[in-house]
Amino acid sequence: MKHSIIDFTQVLMGTGVLHGLLLLLPLNLMSDDDLSEFLGDDGFTYDIEKHGEKKFIFNELDRVKAKFREVMSTETTLEDKNGKKLSFISIMKFIDAMKIQINKLRLIIDHEYSYGDNTHKPTNTKYVVARTYWIDNKGKKYRKFTKTMGPADKVKVNGVIPDFKKREVERELDAMMWNEYLKEYKHE
């Protein structure tokens, strides 16, 4: 019986089986150049007038990207917190998780807001609502953050939301996004 286990292990680790497993790997693995491009192109640059209040988020983005670069430039075996060697799948999951974390920071820094009216059916009162998106753990954007600004007749002036009210609610949505980020990554 012991010989059949050894034979099975040898077959499983045979060149043909390993070659077949390698064919199952995704063809679009991120090359070093692609990684450098991903880390180097945030899609925006720091502008004190536009991003002045978000400098600390830029600093966090730089810290996370530096950590990612450091780990990815390692030429030795990667290990988890307990010293156990990471499998290929674990490394791929780590890369995806780091990319998502970086994209969340980029989203906090530079994102769009949408405004709309919701009607409270029992009273038929229209309320102005501001919304923005978040990124789930698979990297997909979805609408998560909503802030009610108040009744439309008290928020809008001549049918338009004044800029100062937009800036105020945008700061609140930014704070919600930052708090969500901290909740998700506070252990780092």
N, C-alpha and C positions, 0 to 999 in steps of 0.2 A: 504494500500500500504506500509506503514511504517513497518508493521509486516513481510511482505514478504522479505524485505531487511534484517531484523534481522535474520530471519530464514535462508536465503541464507548465511549470514556471519557465523552463527553457523554451518551450514553444511560444509562450506569451511574450517573452523577451526577445524572441527571434527577430532577425532583420526584416523579414517580410511583414510581420505584425507591426513593428515600429514604423516601417515605411508607410504602411496603411494608415496608422494613427496620425502621422505627420501630414498626410493628405487631407485630413479632417480639419487642420488648423486654418483659421481665416486667412485669405489671401491678402487682406488689406491691413496687415500688421503695420504699426506706426514705425517708420524708419527714423534714424537719428535726425535727418534733415526735417522730416515732418514734425517731429517733437520740438525741435528748435523753432520752427515756424509757429507752431501752436503756442509755445511759451512766449515768443517774442512779439506776437501780433494780438494785442488785446482789442483792437478795433477802435481805440481811442488813446489819447495821450492826456496826461494831467494838465488841466487848465484851471488856474486858481479861481477865475471868475465863475466857471461852470461847476467845478468840483471842489471848491475851497473847503466846504464842510465835510468832504468825504476823504480827506487826506489819510486818515487812519485806516480806511478801507483799502486805499492804494498800498499802504504799508503792509497790511495783512496779505494782500494779493502778492506782493513782492516776496514776503516771507514764505508763503505756500509754494510759489514757483521755485524759489531757491531750494526748498526742501525736496521738491519733486526732481529738480535737476541733480541734486546730490545723490538721491537714491538711484536715479536712472543712469548715472555715470559710474555706478559701482560695477566693478568687473569681477567681484567675488560672488559667492552664493548669498542670496538674500535670505534673511531669517526673520521670524516673527518675534514678538516680545519675549517669548519663552525660549528663544534660541533654536527653534525647530526650523529646518530648511523649508522655504516656500516652494510649492509646486508651481508649474507653469500656469495653471488655471488661477491660482492665488495671485500670482504676479499680474496676470491680465486683469483680474478684478481690482487689484490695487491701482493699476494704471487708469482704468475707467473711473474709479472712485476719485482719484486725484484730479482728473480732467473735469469731472462734474463739480468738485469743490471749487476749482478755478473758475469754471463757467458761472457758478453761483455768485462769486465775488464780482466778476465782470458784470453780471446782471444787476447787482446792487448799485454798482457805480454808474452804469449807463443802461437805462431801461426806459420803456415808454409807459405812459399812463393812459388809461382810457376813462372817459367820463360818460355817464348816462343817467337816465331818469328811471327810477323804480316807482311804481304806484302802490301805495298801501291800500289794498282793496277795501277793507272795512270803512275807511274814512275817505277813500278816493283822493288822498293827498299824494302829490308827486314829490319825491325826494331825489336830490342829486347824489350820485354815488361815484366814487373814484376807485379804480381797480388797477392792479398790476399783477405780474406773473411771478412764478417760481419755477424751479427745475426739480423734477422728481429724481429718485435714485437710479433711474434708467437713462437720465439725460434729457427727458422730454419736458418742454415748457407747458405749464398749465396755470390757469387763473386761480390764485390763492388768496391774495390780499385785497380786501375791500374796506373802504371807509365811507360811511354816510356823512355827507357834508351838511345836510339839513334840508328843510323844505325848499323846493325849487323857487318859489316866489320870494324867499328870503335870501337865497344864495345868489341867484342870477340877477344881473342888472341888464335890462333891455334884452333878455333872453340869452345873455352871455355870462359865463363864470369869470369874474375879475381875476387878473393875474395874481394878485396878492393872496387870494383865497386858494388858487391852484398851488402856489408855492407852499402855503401852510399845510395843505393836505398831502402834498408830495413829500414833505419832510416827515410827516407822520407815517406814510407808507414806507419810506426809506427806513425809518426806525423799526417798523414791523419786520421788514426784510432782514435787517441786521440782527435783530433779536432771534429770528428764526435760524439764521446762520449760527449764531452763538449756541443756541439750543442743540443744533445738530453736530457742531464741532467743538464744544466746550472741553472735551476730554483731551484736546491736543495741547 
